[in-house]
Amino acid sequence: MTTEQPNIIDGVIIGGGISGLALAHWLGLHDQPGSWELWEATDRLGGTTGTDRECGYSVDRGPNGFLDREPLTLQLVDEIGLRPELEPANDKSNNRFIAKNGVLHPVPFSPPAMLRTGLLDFGEKLRIFAEPFIKARRDDSDESVFDFAARRIGKGAAETFVEPMVSGVYGGVARDLSLPACFPIMREMEVQYGGLVKAMVSKMREKRRKQKASGEKKRGGGPAGPGGHLTSFKTGLDVLTDRLAEQHQSIIHTNRAVARVAYHTDGYWTVTDATGREVRATNVIVACPTFVAAQFLESFDHELASAFADIPYAPIIVVATGHRREDIKHSLDGFGFLIPRTENIRTLGSIWTSSIFAERAPEGHVQFRSMLGGAGDPSVMELTDDQLWDSIRRELGPLVGITTDPVFTKIYRWERGIPQFTVGHRERRARIEQLAARYPGLHMVGNAYYGVGLNDCVKMAKRVAENIKIQA
């Protein structure tokens, strides 16, 4: 009598956010039904990426776009036929503001504007212009984003410009986040060129040389600066995740949370869901948040689970409000504004969504997306919906001239919304990778390792897909 061998599929992707969906695409799984499965614990795909369309408003739940500087993201968009649906941000988004002393000040993007700005006093301005003469730190040691900025451009500029920028991107505290983990290019600029200004001058000269040699016309920077132009899709960012989900529906299983995983010495994994259903696979890809992975890995490898759990996350609340245009006094001719923590204002910032992208509000109305919380204010999660709006109205009303309550409100509470690359993140990431390397077929993708943006997730998914194909 012979024993029937269990069916072993090629792999299970755990998590249906942009990372898991992008991995499925790079692996070419749309035409391989039965060989892979993608498990998503909830009833919807996309993770923090999603869009709700109600009462004429189109509201992004989490991220509202990506920078078009990453070729792989644009390649992905082309390969799934979404190039015609791309929507670059309106030119108004070049205008960005910082709130200080009850006033919205334009962000100074040039030396003359920096001299004129009311955001800094005279001594703080001089300190910025002294940046080229500050001695470079050329070692690769860790350093907080704030300490780096204060060392290069001064404490005043770090508090006014860098802290709110970090809050806007990471929902984090600049004094806690790691510069080489969050902004590795800045570290490289100092190491290679000796400073930020020296690096920018050298890069501009190199760019001009290349343009002259190739005959390419000079191109101006977009709303994100020379590094890229903020881009989304017509009506919302979920157009991307919805198309990926549609093309891979044959492998997708929603409402399937992983209970545990196990590795067997004969070279395959078992992945078991909460109902006891078990799948045997050659590969397991962790594409979910690290705190979720820690839970189902605990009974398998406590040390690996602990390494995943060591990556902290910041809570973020997104409050989307719709207003009649006549109820807002400000021109809203811009991207929105950020607020330095030194202002002692609970709101981190507000994006004027309907000024950036089309079809985000009904005719005659505008949409704001205001952010609260972050690593510096976890107790914000205790506020009721009414208390959140009261806080925003009290803090933002004087800045933009809000005269009445909104006609539309949508609130998203992300209890653990954004991974925090705090000082020591590179070591924590390396530990996860080293421990996972003990198990053939175990891989990770997501925003908790090399970058929190959509581009970062797409790039990492591509890299992991190539590794899987090589090992096959």
N, C-alpha and C positions, 0 to 999 in steps of 0.2 A: 504493500500500500504506500503510495506517495503522498506527500503533504503539498498542497497547493501553495505556491509562493504568493504573498500579498502583492497587490498592484501598487507599484511605486511610481508616482508622477515626478516630473522634473523639479517642481518647486511650489512653495506657498509664499505669497507676498502678504505680509500681515500689516494692513493699513491701506486705506483707499484715499489718502490725500494726494496732493500733487506729486509727491515723491514716488508713491506706489504706482500711480497711474503713469507717470513718465517712465518709470522702470519697465512697466509692461509694454510701453511703446518701443523703447530702445531694444527690448528683447524680441520684438516682433511677434507678440503673443496674440495679436488680433486674428492671425490665421493659424493658430495652434490650439484650438479648443481641446480640452481634455488633458493637455500636457502640463498646464499650470493652473493654479487657483489663486484668486485675490480675495482675502477675507477682510471685510470692514465691520467693525463692531456695532456701528450705528445704522440707521436706515437711510443715510445719505452719504454721498461721496464728496470729496473735495477738502475735507478737514476744515481748517479755518478759512479756506477759500470758498466763497459762496455769495450768491446775490439773491435778494428778495425784491420782487416787483409788486408794489401795492400802491393803490390810489394815485397812479401816475408817477410814482417815485421808483427809481432803481437804486437799491442800497446794497453796497458790498459789506458783507459781515466782518471781514478781516482786511487783508491787503486789498488795495484798490488799483494795483498796476505793477508793472515791472519796467526796468530800464532796458532800452533796446540795444544796449552795448554788447549783449551776450549772443554770439552767433548760434550757439546750440539751441537757445530758446527760440530764436527766429527759424532755425532749421526745423525744430519740432512743430512750430506753427505752420510752416509750409507743408510739411509731410502729412499733416492731418487736414489740410485744405482750408485753413483759417486766415490766410494772409488778407483776403478782402475784408475780413471782419475787424482787423486791427484798427484801433483809434488812438492816434497820438494825442497827448495832452494839448489843450488850447495854449496859444502863446501867452495868455494871461498868467499861466502858471510860472512864467519867468519871475513874476513879482511875488516875493515871499517876505513875510513880516515876522518880527519878534516883538512881543509885548513887554514893555518895561515902563514902570512908573505910570501905569494907566494909559499908555499911548502905544499905538502900533507903529513901529519903525520899520522902514524897508531894510532888508538885509543888504549890507554894502558888499557888492561883488567886485569892486575895483578899488585901487588905491585912492583916487579922488573921493569916491563915495565913503571910504573908510575915514577919511579926514573930516568929512562933513557930518557923519552920523552922530546922532544924539544918544546912541547906545553905550558909548564909552566916554570917559573923561579924557583930558589931554594926555595925562601920563600913561593911561592904558593904551591909547593910540600909538604913542611913541614906542611903547614896549612891543607892540606888534611889528612895527617897522624895524625893530632891532633883531628880528628873528634870524636873518642871514648871519648875524655875528655871534649867535649862541653856539657854543661848542656842541658838537654832535656826540651822541651816545651810539657807538657802533657795535656794541655787543647785542646778543639776541636774548637778553634777559627779559622777563616779563615786567610789565609796567601798566598801571591803570591808564585808561584813556584820559582821565582828568589830569593826572600827573604829567603825562606826556605833553598835553596841550598847555598846561601852566608853565612847564619848563621851556617850551618853544615860543609861545606867544603871550604868556603872562596869565596870572590868575583871573583878572577881570574879563579878558576875552574868553578864557576857558569857561567861566561861569555864564557868560552872556550868549556865546555862540555854540560851544561844544556840548555843554550839559543839555540844553533843550534838543539839540540835534540827536544826541544819544537817546533821549527819552522818546523822540519821535520814531526812531528806527527800531530800537530794542526794548522800549518801555523800561529801560534800566537806569541805573545810577552810574554816572561816568566815573565816579571815584572807586567803583567796584569792578567795572568791566575791564577786560584785558585788551590792551591796544593791539598786540600782534594777533590775537584771536579774532577781534572784531574788525579791525582795519589794518590788515597786514601790509597793504600798499603804503600806508603812512610810515610804518616802521622801515620798510624797504627804501623809501625816499630818503629818510635820514641816514640810514646805513650806507647807501650807495652814493648819495650826492652831498651829504653833510647837513641838510636842512630842507625845509619845505619849499621855501622860495627858490633856493638853488636848484632843486629838483624840477620845479615848474618851469623855470627859465630854460633849463637844459632840454626838457621834454618839448617845449614850444619850438626851440631851435631845431631839434631833430625832426619834428613834424614838418616845419617849413622846408627843411632840406629834402624830405621825402616828397612833399607836394611839388617842389620845384623840379625834382628829378623825374617825377611821373607825369607832370603836367596837370595834376589834380587841382581843382579849384578849392580855395579856402572855404571851409565850412564853419559856421558858428556853432557854439555850444547850445544845447537844448536846455529845458527847464531844470535838468539835473546837472547842468554844467557840461564840460567837455566829455565827461564819462558816459553820457547817454541821455536819452529823452524818455520821460515817463510815458508809458504806453499801456493801454488796456484794450478791451474789445467793445464794440458797439453794444450798449445797454448793460455791460457788466463783465467782471472777470470770470464768472462761472461759465462763460461760453467755452473757455479752454478746458476746464475739468469735465464739463458735460460732454464735449465732443470725444475726449479720451475715454470716458465711461461708456459712451455709446459704442465706440469701436471695439471695446473689450468686454462687452456685456456677457459674452459666452464664458468668461472665466471669473466673473465677479459674483461674490456671495455677500450680501448685506445682512445686517443683524447677526453676524457670526463673530462673536468675541472669543479670543483664544483663552483657554483655561490653563494650559500647560504645554510645554514642548519637551521632547526627549531625544537624545542622540544615541544611536545604536552602533556598536562596534563594527557591524557588517556594512556600515556606510550609508545608512538612511536615517531620516528623522521621522518622528511621529508628532503631529500637531493635533491637539484635541480641543474641541470647542466646549462651551459651557453646557451643552446638552449631552456631551459624551461622544459626539461624532468624531472619528479619528481619520486622519489622512497621513499616508506615508509618502515622504518626498526626499529627493536628493538634496535640494536646497531650501533653506528658510531665510527669508529676507525680512528683517525688522524695519518696517516703514511707518511705524507708529511712534507717538511720543515716548521718550525714554522712560518716563515714570510708569507708563503702561507696560512696556517691555519688562521692567523690573518686577512687576507683579507676576507675569506668567513664567518668568525665568527663575523665580525664587526657589522653587522646589527642584529645579534642574541644576543650577549652579549659583549658589549664594554669592560667591565673589563677583561673578559677572553681573548678577542682578544688582548688587550694591554699587558697582561701577556705573551702571545706567542710572540708578537712583540719585547719584551724586551730582547730576546736572540739574541746577535749579531752573525754575520757570517763574515768570512774572505774571501777575494777574492784570488783565486789561479789560476795561469796559469801553465799548464803542456806543455812543449815543448819537443816533442819526435823527435830525429834526428837519422838518419841512416848514417853510414860512412863506407867507405872501410877500412878494418883493417889496411892497410898500411898507411892510412892517419892519424892514431893516434899513437903517439910515446909511450904513457904509456902502461904498460903491461896489465892494466885493470884486474888485479888479485885480485878482491874484489867486495864488494857490491856497492861501490861508496863513496861519501863524502858529508859532511855538512860544512857550512861556518858560523862561528860566526858573529853576527851583528857588532862586533867591527872592523871587516875587511873592513867595508864600501863597501861591494860588494852586488850588487842587487840580484844576484842569491842566492837562499836559499841553494841549494845543487843539486847534480846530481847523479842519480842511473844508474849503468852500467847493464841495464836490461839483455842484452844478456850474461853477465857473471854469472847471478844468475839463470836464467831459460833457458831451451832449446827452440829451434824453435821460438826465438823472433827476429831473423834477418837471412837473407839469408847467405849461405855459403860464407865465406870471408868478411863478413860485421859485424858491431857491432851496437848496439842501446843504446843511452843514453836517459834518461828521466830527464830533468832539471826542477826545480820548481822555480817560481818567484812569488813575491807578498806577500801575507799574510797580517795579521792585521797591520803590521808595514810599509807596502808599497802599499796602495790601488791605488795609481796613476799609478802603472804598467799596469793597465787595459787600459790606454790611448795609450800605445805603439802599433805600427803597427807590423805585423808579421816580416817584415824585421828588424825593430828596436829591436825586441826581440832577433832575432838571432845575430844581431850585438853586443848586450849587452852580450849574452852568449859567443860568440866567443872571445870577448875582455877580459872577466873575467875568462873563463875556459880554453882558449887556452894555456896560460902559465902553467897551472896546469897539463894538460894531453897531451899537444903537439898536438893540432888540427892544421893540416897543410893546409886544404882546406875546402870549404863549404860542407855541408852534401849532400848526394845524395837522401835523403828522409827526409821530414819534416812533422810533424803532430802537430797541436797546439790546445789545449783545454783551453777555457777560462771559468772558473767557477766564475761568478761575486759574488756569495754568495756560496762559496764552502764548508767551514768547520765551524760548530758551534763553538763559542768561550766560553769556560767555565771560564769567567772572575770572579774575586773576587766577591762574592755574588751570584754565580750561584746556590748554594744549596738552597738559599732562593727563588730565582726566580723559580726554579724547584718546590719547595714546594708550591708556590703560584699557579702555574698552576694546580697542582694536587688537591689542596684544592678547587679551583674555579670549576674545572671540576667535582669534586665529588658531586656537587649540582645537576648534571643531570645524572640520571640512564642511563646506556648504553653507556656513552661517555668514550672513552679510547684513550691513546696515545702510539705510539711506534716510535722509530727512534733514530738517533744519536745525538739528541740535548739535551738529558736528563742525561744519566748515562755513556756515553762513545761514542767516535766517530768511533771506529773500527767495523769491520764486526762481530767479536765475541760479542761485546756489543749489537749490533742490534739483533742478533739471540737470545741472552739470554733474552733481554727485551720482544721480541716477544713471547717467550715461557711462560714467567711469565704472560703476559697479556692474552694469550690464555687460560691459566689455570684459571685465574680469570673469564673470560667470561663463561667458562664451569661450574664453580661453581655457578655463578649467573643465569644460564639458568634454 
